[in-house]
Amino acid sequence: MIYWFFRFIFTTKKSYYALIFSVLFCFGIEFLQLLQHPILIEWRNNPMLRLVLGQGFLWTDLIAYCLGSLIAFFIDRKIINRYFK
């Protein structure tokens, strides 16, 4: 989802931009979960913000973010670009 969001923002750029920014954004959110600042803890108590900020850090999430972004990138490159360019 984040890949497609950045792809929508960077419509005139190459798809590599969306890939790089989506992975950096997801990694930033995941590493932010290591911080236990009182404001972040309060934000995580809000159900909507909890969906964005998450609850706890997991290394496996980093792998999932990379795989998800790469799959979306290859779908974009191989399927979408072939039929719509």
PyMOL commands that set and color helices and strands:
alter all, ss='L'
color gray80, all
select helices_A, chain A and resi 2-9+15-32+38-44+47-53+59-84
alter helices_A, ss='H'
color red, helices_A
deselect
rebuild
show_as cartoon
